[in-house]
Amino acid sequence: MAVSNSVPKIGYVQGMNVLAALFLATKLKDSEVYWLLRYILNKKKFDDVLVDGFPRVQLLNYQLDIYARNYIPELVDYLVIHNLSLKESSSD
């Protein structure tokens, strides 16, 4: 919760607790987990992925779709045949 309060751009996002739990399971101290999460969100720009509406996720999904259509069309064909999409997990 401390991380979500200190990064108001994103606040709390479902799943952030899973990352914290994973880091805590490795015997890191609470303060180390806090700073590690802050590093991931701020320095590695992961906060851009988690902002409201997930615009970067939508962009990454679009880029993946274009890449797949150009370089692995057989995967796209397989997904179409099975009524699936590379965009299934996007937040449209």
Beta strands, then each sheet from edge to edge (+ up, - down):
end
